[in-house]
Amino acid sequence: MTMNLRRRACLAVLATAAILIAGCAAPRPADYAAERPVLSLRDYFNGKVEAHGMFQDRAGKVVKRFTVVMDCSWRGDDGVLDEAFTFSDGTTQRRVWKLKALPDGRFSGTADDVIGTAEGEQRGNAFQWRYTLRQPVGDTAYDVQMDDWMYLVDGKVMLNRAQMSKFGIRLGDVTLAFTKR
């Protein structure tokens, strides 16, 4: 084995190890268990909620801005979040989440453009959602993975940051500021 080939192999091993270590260091909902105020999804997403947001590509460029008007309600452990999006290019979209509160701060959810079932966990002031979203781009639709985090700031404001990826490659980030009415 030549010195150059050994050096490349060593760098590849180090890069793989760094990726694996970074993956292990990702935050978990339990990291926020002591944070206050405590988020109650049923209380926050009950009634009217508005949001302002943007999508940034992986280079950080803002590609789209949008507003969301939400009508939210719960009956026992079953919730409905009816979201009406208006994008900066004038297009609109609607997503209706059907949520289910599960034991131990966990939630599941479905929507027409969500593939399978979203799974989430709430601890302290934070909530993490993971799901696959069918995202239209022109005449094609792509299934992308969403790692979605929400953080309650106070009784009226919640911040949301979601990372969008495909095949483990980060495509961009969605940032939202929710305001409860």
Secondary structure by P-SEA (a helix, b strand, c coil): ccaaaaaaaaaaaaaaaaaaaaaaaccccccccccccccccccccccccccccccccccccccccbbbbbbbbbcccbbbbbbbbbccccbbbbbbbbbbbbcccbbbbccccccccccccccccbbbbbbbbbcccccbbbbbbbbbbbbbccccbbbbbbbbbccccccbbbbbbbbcc
